[in-house]
Amino acid sequence: MPDPRTYASLLNQGHWFAALPAALSQTLLEMARVQHLDAGQRLFRRGDRPSGLYAVVEGAVRVGAIGENGKEALLTLVEPPYWFGEISLFDGLPRTHDAFAESASTLLLLPQAELLALLERQPQHWRDFALLMSHKLRLAFIALEDMSLLPAAPRLARRLLLIAENYGESEPRRVLHLAQEQLALMLSLSRQTTNQILKELEAQGVVRLTYGEIEILDVEHLRRAADS
């Protein structure tokens, strides 16, 4: 099993972890446990007891829910070095959504009991974890506003930019490991509408579409499409 400290360089590519006090980030790495998931394997389900805070260090994890009618709501697809699971750290209540490995994945787990014990000893660090949650809350409000006010095309362009920036957690990337069906689920759009908008962007030279991937070729054009 790899030593969690071997992932320090990767985690420091993320804005939240890189901004932590050095002593705290070192303590978290010493506390962390490595967990491997096969593609499709469940990490936790809505209603499960909280297990702690997770970081994706290899692969990808999809977070969402499936309704009683079988319809899926995909909230996000997260890749390294993204952290998640902080809501249950604060309120101690069950998980709000399902989390599954999209592909073979490796995660770091900060166990709930150990993390709470640390924060009991050093309560000044609650603010560091609050910053992680407030960033997610800000993104959620933006997504809700976009859903209510924007037409499909600019809403899709905005989401592509957000995913390219790993939801503000790390430096931008051009190739998104994202199927069109997944993007449609995130935006509550039909597969046909999503494909039509992407094909128009591809014809304009903004993106290149391949199986399971979307490559951004012209970021500035995509930003203009997001603001139109």
ZADO-1210 file (C-alpha; in nm, 4 decimals, padded with zeros to 6 digits):
<atoms>
<atom x="00.0000" y="00.0000" z="00.0000" code="MET" pos="1"/>
<atom x="00.1515" y="00.3385" z="-00.0993" code="PRO" pos="2"/>
<atom x="00.2481" y="00.5862" z="00.1686" code="ASP" pos="3"/>
<atom x="-00.0064" y="00.8740" z="00.1569" code="PRO" pos="4"/>
<atom x="00.2840" y="01.1194" z="00.1781" code="ARG" pos="5"/>
<atom x="00.3893" y="01.0172" z="-00.1738" code="THR" pos="6"/>
<atom x="00.0833" y="01.2085" z="-00.2977" code="TYR" pos="7"/>
<atom x="00.1897" y="01.5366" z="-00.1313" code="ALA" pos="8"/>
<atom x="00.3146" y="01.6919" z="-00.4560" code="SER" pos="9"/>
<atom x="-00.0088" y="01.6061" z="-00.6381" code="LEU" pos="10"/>
<atom x="-00.2284" y="01.7377" z="-00.3560" code="LEU" pos="11"/>
<atom x="-00.0302" y="02.0603" z="-00.3474" code="ASN" pos="12"/>
<atom x="-00.1415" y="02.1239" z="-00.7055" code="GLN" pos="13"/>
<atom x="-00.4851" y="02.1845" z="-00.5541" code="GLY" pos="14"/>
<atom x="-00.5531" y="02.5347" z="-00.4236" code="HIS" pos="15"/>
<atom x="-00.7194" y="02.4265" z="-00.0985" code="TRP" pos="16"/>
<atom x="-00.4536" y="02.1833" z="00.0211" code="PHE" pos="17"/>
<atom x="-00.1671" y="02.4068" z="-00.0919" code="ALA" pos="18"/>
<atom x="-00.3059" y="02.6931" z="00.1188" code="ALA" pos="19"/>
<atom x="-00.3206" y="02.4900" z="00.4417" code="LEU" pos="20"/>
<atom x="-00.0687" y="02.5631" z="00.7187" code="PRO" pos="21"/>
<atom x="00.2317" y="02.3364" z="00.6674" code="ALA" pos="22"/>
<atom x="00.1888" y="02.1627" z="01.0032" code="ALA" pos="23"/>
<atom x="-00.1765" y="02.0843" z="00.9274" code="LEU" pos="24"/>
<atom x="-00.1134" y="01.9458" z="00.5786" code="SER" pos="25"/>
<atom x="00.1627" y="01.7240" z="00.7183" code="GLN" pos="26"/>
<atom x="-00.0685" y="01.5976" z="00.9935" code="THR" pos="27"/>
<atom x="-00.3413" y="01.5192" z="00.7421" code="LEU" pos="28"/>
<atom x="-00.1022" y="01.3182" z="00.5254" code="LEU" pos="29"/>
<atom x="00.0087" y="01.1194" z="00.8290" code="GLU" pos="30"/>
<atom x="-00.3568" y="01.0561" z="00.9185" code="MET" pos="31"/>
<atom x="-00.4648" y="00.9588" z="00.5669" code="ALA" pos="32"/>
<atom x="-00.5426" y="00.6055" z="00.4552" code="ARG" pos="33"/>
<atom x="-00.5111" y="00.4908" z="00.0943" code="VAL" pos="34"/>
<atom x="-00.8211" y="00.3331" z="-00.0577" code="GLN" pos="35"/>
<atom x="-00.8481" y="00.1706" z="-00.4015" code="HIS" pos="36"/>
<atom x="-01.1742" y="00.1338" z="-00.5948" code="LEU" pos="37"/>
<atom x="-01.2483" y="-00.0642" z="-00.9089" code="ASP" pos="38"/>
<atom x="-01.4443" y="00.0976" z="-01.1900" code="ALA" pos="39"/>
<atom x="-01.8096" y="00.1165" z="-01.0872" code="GLY" pos="40"/>
<atom x="-01.7390" y="00.0340" z="-00.7232" code="GLN" pos="41"/>
<atom x="-01.9442" y="00.2239" z="-00.4667" code="ARG" pos="42"/>
<atom x="-01.7620" y="00.4463" z="-00.2209" code="LEU" pos="43"/>
<atom x="-02.0729" y="00.5447" z="-00.0266" code="PHE" pos="44"/>
<atom x="-02.4453" y="00.5782" z="-00.0803" code="ARG" pos="45"/>
<atom x="-02.6942" y="00.8460" z="00.0208" code="ARG" pos="46"/>
<atom x="-02.7927" y="00.7827" z="00.3806" code="GLY" pos="47"/>
<atom x="-02.4659" y="00.6113" z="00.4775" code="ASP" pos="48"/>
<atom x="-02.3002" y="00.7176" z="00.8005" code="ARG" pos="49"/>
<atom x="-02.0160" y="00.9678" z="00.7470" code="PRO" pos="50"/>
<atom x="-01.6747" y="00.8057" z="00.7128" code="SER" pos="51"/>
<atom x="-01.4563" y="01.1115" z="00.6700" code="GLY" pos="52"/>
<atom x="-01.3068" y="01.3406" z="00.4077" code="LEU" pos="53"/>
<atom x="-01.1765" y="01.2066" z="00.0755" code="TYR" pos="54"/>
<atom x="-00.9262" y="01.3223" z="-00.1856" code="ALA" pos="55"/>
<atom x="-00.9116" y="01.1759" z="-00.5358" code="VAL" pos="56"/>
<atom x="-00.5478" y="01.1071" z="-00.6267" code="VAL" pos="57"/>
<atom x="-00.5973" y="00.8693" z="-00.9224" code="GLU" pos="58"/>
<atom x="-00.8956" y="00.8072" z="-01.1496" code="GLY" pos="59"/>
<atom x="-01.2309" y="00.9809" z="-01.1117" code="ALA" pos="60"/>
<atom x="-01.5383" y="00.9674" z="-00.8874" code="VAL" pos="61"/>
<atom x="-01.8948" y="01.0509" z="-00.9871" code="ARG" pos="62"/>
<atom x="-02.1206" y="01.2088" z="-00.7273" code="VAL" pos="63"/>
<atom x="-02.4969" y="01.2099" z="-00.7752" code="GLY" pos="64"/>
<atom x="-02.8185" y="01.0273" z="-00.6964" code="ALA" pos="65"/>
<atom x="-03.0719" y="00.7948" z="-00.8563" code="ILE" pos="66"/>
<atom x="-03.4396" y="00.8669" z="-00.8029" code="GLY" pos="67"/>
<atom x="-03.7129" y="00.6131" z="-00.7340" code="GLU" pos="68"/>
<atom x="-03.8011" y="00.6212" z="-01.1046" code="ASN" pos="69"/>
<atom x="-03.4434" y="00.5198" z="-01.1921" code="GLY" pos="70"/>
<atom x="-03.3494" y="00.8608" z="-01.3321" code="LYS" pos="71"/>
<atom x="-02.9963" y="00.9689" z="-01.2462" code="GLU" pos="72"/>
<atom x="-02.8908" y="01.3142" z="-01.1336" code="ALA" pos="73"/>
<atom x="-02.5170" y="01.3572" z="-01.1855" code="LEU" pos="74"/>
<atom x="-02.3880" y="01.6475" z="-00.9788" code="LEU" pos="75"/>
<atom x="-02.0214" y="01.6272" z="-01.0580" code="THR" pos="76"/>
<atom x="-01.7408" y="01.4083" z="-01.1848" code="LEU" pos="77"/>
<atom x="-01.4263" y="01.4771" z="-00.9825" code="VAL" pos="78"/>
<atom x="-01.0620" y="01.4060" z="-01.0610" code="GLU" pos="79"/>
<atom x="-00.7304" y="01.4624" z="-00.8796" code="PRO" pos="80"/>
<atom x="-00.6606" y="01.6500" z="-00.6581" code="PRO" pos="81"/>
<atom x="-01.0246" y="01.7138" z="-00.5621" code="TYR" pos="82"/>
<atom x="-01.1456" y="01.6820" z="-00.1998" code="TRP" pos="83"/>
<atom x="-01.5048" y="01.5928" z="-00.1090" code="PHE" pos="84"/>
<atom x="-01.7220" y="01.4701" z="00.1775" code="GLY" pos="85"/>
<atom x="-01.6851" y="01.7745" z="00.4004" code="GLU" pos="86"/>
<atom x="-02.0582" y="01.8345" z="00.4599" code="ILE" pos="87"/>
<atom x="-02.0901" y="01.5336" z="00.6896" code="SER" pos="88"/>
<atom x="-01.7750" y="01.6443" z="00.8725" code="LEU" pos="89"/>
<atom x="-01.9596" y="01.9554" z="00.9869" code="PHE" pos="90"/>
<atom x="-02.3058" y="01.8239" z="01.0685" code="ASP" pos="91"/>
<atom x="-02.2339" y="01.4566" z="01.1394" code="GLY" pos="92"/>
<atom x="-02.5418" y="01.3607" z="00.9385" code="LEU" pos="93"/>
<atom x="-02.5638" y="01.0850" z="00.6752" code="PRO" pos="94"/>
<atom x="-02.4234" y="01.1240" z="00.3261" code="ARG" pos="95"/>
<atom x="-02.6307" y="01.3437" z="00.0979" code="THR" pos="96"/>
<atom x="-02.5467" y="01.1666" z="-00.2304" code="HIS" pos="97"/>
<atom x="-02.4021" y="00.8549" z="-00.3877" code="ASP" pos="98"/>
<atom x="-02.0345" y="00.8310" z="-00.4855" code="ALA" pos="99"/>
<atom x="-01.9012" y="00.5706" z="-00.7301" code="PHE" pos="100"/>
<atom x="-01.5656" y="00.5212" z="-00.9001" code="ALA" pos="101"/>
<atom x="-01.5994" y="00.6213" z="-01.2644" code="GLU" pos="102"/>
<atom x="-01.2788" y="00.4332" z="-01.3423" code="SER" pos="103"/>
<atom x="-01.0211" y="00.2433" z="-01.1362" code="ALA" pos="104"/>
<atom x="-00.9416" y="00.5037" z="-00.8711" code="SER" pos="105"/>
<atom x="-00.7253" y="00.5732" z="-00.5694" code="THR" pos="106"/>
<atom x="-00.8393" y="00.7965" z="-00.2859" code="LEU" pos="107"/>
<atom x="-00.7035" y="00.9229" z="00.0416" code="LEU" pos="108"/>
<atom x="-00.9396" y="00.9023" z="00.3376" code="LEU" pos="109"/>
<atom x="-00.9134" y="01.1236" z="00.6445" code="LEU" pos="110"/>
<atom x="-01.1210" y="00.9159" z="00.8913" code="PRO" pos="111"/>
<atom x="-01.4087" y="01.1046" z="01.0536" code="GLN" pos="112"/>
<atom x="-01.3242" y="01.0192" z="01.4165" code="ALA" pos="113"/>
<atom x="-00.9557" y="01.1050" z="01.3816" code="GLU" pos="114"/>
<atom x="-01.0312" y="01.4270" z="01.1988" code="LEU" pos="115"/>
<atom x="-01.2819" y="01.5370" z="01.4619" code="LEU" pos="116"/>
<atom x="-01.0331" y="01.4538" z="01.7372" code="ALA" pos="117"/>
<atom x="-00.7724" y="01.6715" z="01.5652" code="LEU" pos="118"/>
<atom x="-01.0186" y="01.9598" z="01.5368" code="LEU" pos="119"/>
<atom x="-01.1135" y="01.9185" z="01.9014" code="GLU" pos="120"/>
<atom x="-00.7475" y="01.9636" z="01.9943" code="ARG" pos="121"/>
<atom x="-00.6865" y="02.2434" z="01.7433" code="GLN" pos="122"/>
<atom x="-01.0219" y="02.4174" z="01.6800" code="PRO" pos="123"/>
<atom x="-00.8527" y="02.6992" z="01.4893" code="GLN" pos="124"/>
<atom x="-00.8381" y="02.4641" z="01.1900" code="HIS" pos="125"/>
<atom x="-01.2158" y="02.4470" z="01.1552" code="TRP" pos="126"/>
<atom x="-01.1857" y="02.7579" z="00.9393" code="ARG" pos="127"/>
<atom x="-00.9604" y="02.5734" z="00.6934" code="ASP" pos="128"/>
<atom x="-01.2272" y="02.3088" z="00.6395" code="PHE" pos="129"/>
<atom x="-01.5006" y="02.5734" z="00.6303" code="ALA" pos="130"/>
<atom x="-01.3191" y="02.7325" z="00.3368" code="LEU" pos="131"/>
<atom x="-01.3396" y="02.4023" z="00.1500" code="LEU" pos="132"/>
<atom x="-01.7147" y="02.3812" z="00.2081" code="MET" pos="133"/>
<atom x="-01.7812" y="02.7484" z="00.1325" code="SER" pos="134"/>
<atom x="-01.6069" y="02.7110" z="-00.2039" code="HIS" pos="135"/>
<atom x="-01.8403" y="02.4232" z="-00.2913" code="LYS" pos="136"/>
<atom x="-02.1420" y="02.6225" z="-00.1712" code="LEU" pos="137"/>
<atom x="-02.0440" y="02.9159" z="-00.3908" code="ARG" pos="138"/>
<atom x="-02.0210" y="02.6861" z="-00.6940" code="LEU" pos="139"/>
<atom x="-02.3602" y="02.5328" z="-00.6106" code="ALA" pos="140"/>
<atom x="-02.5255" y="02.8764" z="-00.6012" code="PHE" pos="141"/>
<atom x="-02.3681" y="02.9661" z="-00.9367" code="ILE" pos="142"/>
<atom x="-02.4921" y="02.6396" z="-01.0898" code="ALA" pos="143"/>
<atom x="-02.8453" y="02.6994" z="-00.9577" code="LEU" pos="144"/>
<atom x="-02.8470" y="03.0508" z="-01.1012" code="GLU" pos="145"/>
<atom x="-02.7222" y="02.9259" z="-01.4377" code="ASP" pos="146"/>
<atom x="-02.9895" y="02.6551" z="-01.4413" code="MET" pos="147"/>
<atom x="-03.2624" y="02.9126" z="-01.3815" code="SER" pos="148"/>
<atom x="-03.1453" y="03.1988" z="-01.6026" code="LEU" pos="149"/>
<atom x="-02.9286" y="03.0746" z="-01.8883" code="LEU" pos="150"/>
<atom x="-03.0257" y="02.9058" z="-02.2137" code="PRO" pos="151"/>
<atom x="-02.8782" y="02.5642" z="-02.2793" code="ALA" pos="152"/>
<atom x="-02.5796" y="02.6681" z="-02.4964" code="ALA" pos="153"/>
<atom x="-02.4145" y="02.9214" z="-02.2623" code="PRO" pos="154"/>
<atom x="-02.4950" y="02.6996" z="-01.9652" code="ARG" pos="155"/>
<atom x="-02.3090" y="02.4127" z="-02.1308" code="LEU" pos="156"/>
<atom x="-02.0140" y="02.6372" z="-02.2171" code="ALA" pos="157"/>
<atom x="-01.9907" y="02.7571" z="-01.8577" code="ARG" pos="158"/>
<atom x="-01.9935" y="02.4043" z="-01.7239" code="ARG" pos="159"/>
<atom x="-01.7148" y="02.3002" z="-01.9625" code="LEU" pos="160"/>
<atom x="-01.5019" y="02.5899" z="-01.8374" code="LEU" pos="161"/>
<atom x="-01.5765" y="02.4970" z="-01.4770" code="LEU" pos="162"/>
<atom x="-01.4797" y="02.1327" z="-01.5331" code="ILE" pos="163"/>
<atom x="-01.1656" y="02.2401" z="-01.7188" code="ALA" pos="164"/>
<atom x="-01.0647" y="02.4327" z="-01.4073" code="GLU" pos="165"/>
<atom x="-01.1466" y="02.1267" z="-01.1895" code="ASN" pos="166"/>
<atom x="-01.4138" y="02.3367" z="-01.0187" code="TYR" pos="167"/>
<atom x="-01.1565" y="02.5983" z="-00.9216" code="GLY" pos="168"/>
<atom x="-00.9391" y="02.3464" z="-00.7395" code="GLU" pos="169"/>
<atom x="-00.6401" y="02.3241" z="-00.9756" code="SER" pos="170"/>
<atom x="-00.4829" y="02.4690" z="-01.2886" code="GLU" pos="171"/>
<atom x="-00.6883" y="02.4577" z="-01.6117" code="PRO" pos="172"/>
<atom x="-00.6594" y="02.1608" z="-01.8455" code="ARG" pos="173"/>
<atom x="-00.7651" y="02.1236" z="-02.2081" code="ARG" pos="174"/>
<atom x="-00.8742" y="01.7585" z="-02.2286" code="VAL" pos="175"/>
<atom x="-01.1822" y="01.6638" z="-02.0271" code="LEU" pos="176"/>
<atom x="-01.2440" y="01.2937" z="-01.9629" code="HIS" pos="177"/>
<atom x="-01.6168" y="01.3369" z="-01.9909" code="LEU" pos="178"/>
<atom x="-01.8770" y="01.1547" z="-02.1978" code="ALA" pos="179"/>
<atom x="-02.1549" y="01.3561" z="-02.3580" code="GLN" pos="180"/>
<atom x="-02.4130" y="01.1548" z="-02.1654" code="GLU" pos="181"/>
<atom x="-02.2493" y="01.2611" z="-01.8383" code="GLN" pos="182"/>
<atom x="-02.2451" y="01.6269" z="-01.9392" code="LEU" pos="183"/>
<atom x="-02.6139" y="01.6040" z="-02.0316" code="ALA" pos="184"/>
<atom x="-02.6960" y="01.4572" z="-01.6884" code="LEU" pos="185"/>
<atom x="-02.5044" y="01.7337" z="-01.5112" code="MET" pos="186"/>
<atom x="-02.6988" y="02.0022" z="-01.6958" code="LEU" pos="187"/>
<atom x="-03.0403" y="01.8298" z="-01.6982" code="SER" pos="188"/>
<atom x="-03.0386" y="01.8469" z="-02.0773" code="LEU" pos="189"/>
<atom x="-03.1326" y="01.5790" z="-02.3266" code="SER" pos="190"/>
<atom x="-02.8559" y="01.3807" z="-02.4902" code="ARG" pos="191"/>
<atom x="-02.9697" y="01.5184" z="-02.8279" code="GLN" pos="192"/>
<atom x="-02.9549" y="01.8832" z="-02.7174" code="THR" pos="193"/>
<atom x="-02.6124" y="01.8353" z="-02.5610" code="THR" pos="194"/>
<atom x="-02.4776" y="01.6682" z="-02.8752" code="ASN" pos="195"/>
<atom x="-02.6194" y="01.9443" z="-03.0979" code="GLN" pos="196"/>
<atom x="-02.4531" y="02.2209" z="-02.8932" code="ILE" pos="197"/>
<atom x="-02.1205" y="02.0356" z="-02.8826" code="LEU" pos="198"/>
<atom x="-02.1316" y="01.9719" z="-03.2575" code="LYS" pos="199"/>
<atom x="-02.1862" y="02.3452" z="-03.3162" code="GLU" pos="200"/>
<atom x="-01.8877" y="02.4263" z="-03.0947" code="LEU" pos="201"/>
<atom x="-01.6815" y="02.1669" z="-03.2808" code="GLU" pos="202"/>
<atom x="-01.7782" y="02.3185" z="-03.6173" code="ALA" pos="203"/>
<atom x="-01.6582" y="02.6574" z="-03.4869" code="GLN" pos="204"/>
<atom x="-01.3233" y="02.5090" z="-03.3866" code="GLY" pos="205"/>
<atom x="-01.3888" y="02.5576" z="-03.0148" code="VAL" pos="206"/>
<atom x="-01.3765" y="02.1911" z="-02.9087" code="VAL" pos="207"/>
<atom x="-01.2772" y="01.8543" z="-03.0502" code="ARG" pos="208"/>
<atom x="-01.4995" y="01.5568" z="-02.9682" code="LEU" pos="209"/>
<atom x="-01.3653" y="01.2050" z="-02.9300" code="THR" pos="210"/>
<atom x="-01.5024" y="00.8990" z="-02.7546" code="TYR" pos="211"/>
<atom x="-01.5407" y="00.9797" z="-02.3847" code="GLY" pos="212"/>
<atom x="-01.3431" y="01.3046" z="-02.4144" code="GLU" pos="213"/>
<atom x="-01.3944" y="01.6708" z="-02.4959" code="ILE" pos="214"/>
<atom x="-01.0849" y="01.8710" z="-02.5867" code="GLU" pos="215"/>
<atom x="-01.1033" y="02.2497" z="-02.5567" code="ILE" pos="216"/>
<atom x="-00.9209" y="02.4080" z="-02.8511" code="LEU" pos="217"/>
<atom x="-01.0170" y="02.7751" z="-02.8097" code="ASP" pos="218"/>
<atom x="-01.0692" y="02.8825" z="-02.4492" code="VAL" pos="219"/>
<atom x="-01.1414" y="03.2467" z="-02.5296" code="GLU" pos="220"/>
<atom x="-01.4104" y="03.1545" z="-02.7806" code="HIS" pos="221"/>
<atom x="-01.5633" y="02.9209" z="-02.5238" code="LEU" pos="222"/>
<atom x="-01.5657" y="03.2052" z="-02.2686" code="ARG" pos="223"/>
<atom x="-01.7506" y="03.4246" z="-02.5168" code="ARG" pos="224"/>
<atom x="-02.0001" y="03.1449" z="-02.5758" code="ALA" pos="225"/>
<atom x="-02.0504" y="03.1183" z="-02.1998" code="ALA" pos="226"/>
<atom x="-02.1269" y="03.4900" z="-02.1737" code="ASP" pos="227"/>
<atom x="-02.3591" y="03.5095" z="-02.4737" code="SER" pos="228"/>
</atoms>
